[in-house]
Structures are given as structure tokens and as C-alpha cells.
Amino acid sequence: MIADIAIILHWPPSELLQMDLADLLLWHRLAVDRWNHIHEVKP
């Protein structure tokens, strides 16, 4: 999950390691949504 966020949003893992689980889950969902939008993936 941290790798997904780091790659898609270009954030360093050191920033992500400081987040709590709820924040990581939120940002992971947003990162996946962005990836799907950019790459035109349809649900």
C-alpha cells in the first residue's frame, strides 16, 4: 500500500511511514482513483 501511494503520488516513503492507518487507507484509495482516471480504467 505504501509503495502504491509513493509511486502514484510521488511521495517519499518516509512521509508515509508517519501516517496512521486511517490516513494511509484514505490516500491509497485516492491514489488508486487517480491511477484509474489517468489510465482510463473503468470499474
C-alpha positions as CSV (number, residue, x, y, z in Angstrom):
1,M,0.0,0.0,0.0
2,I,2.8,2.4,0.9
3,A,4.6,1.6,-2.4
4,D,1.4,2.3,-4.4
5,I,0.9,5.7,-2.8
6,A,4.6,6.6,-3.2
7,I,4.7,5.7,-6.8
8,I,1.4,7.2,-7.9
9,L,1.6,10.4,-5.9
10,H,5.4,10.8,-5.9
11,W,5.7,10.9,-2.1
12,P,8.7,9.6,-0.2
13,P,8.1,6.5,1.9
14,S,9.5,8.4,4.9
15,E,6.4,10.7,4.8
16,L,4.0,7.8,4.5
17,L,5.5,5.9,7.5
18,Q,4.5,8.7,9.8
19,M,0.8,8.4,8.8
20,D,-1.7,6.4,10.8
21,L,-3.6,3.5,9.2
22,A,-6.8,5.6,8.5
23,D,-4.8,8.2,6.6
24,L,-2.9,5.5,4.6
25,L,-6.2,3.9,3.6
26,L,-7.6,7.2,2.5
27,W,-4.6,8.2,0.5
28,H,-4.3,4.7,-1.0
29,R,-7.9,5.0,-2.2
30,L,-7.3,8.4,-3.7
31,A,-4.1,7.2,-5.4
32,V,-5.8,4.3,-6.9
33,D,-8.7,6.5,-8.1
34,R,-6.1,8.9,-9.7
35,W,-4.3,6.0,-11.4
36,N,-7.5,4.6,-12.8
37,H,-8.6,8.0,-14.0
38,I,-5.2,8.7,-15.7
39,H,-5.2,5.3,-17.3
40,E,-8.9,5.2,-18.1
41,V,-9.7,2.1,-16.1
42,K,-13.4,1.6,-15.8
43,P,-14.9,-0.1,-12.7
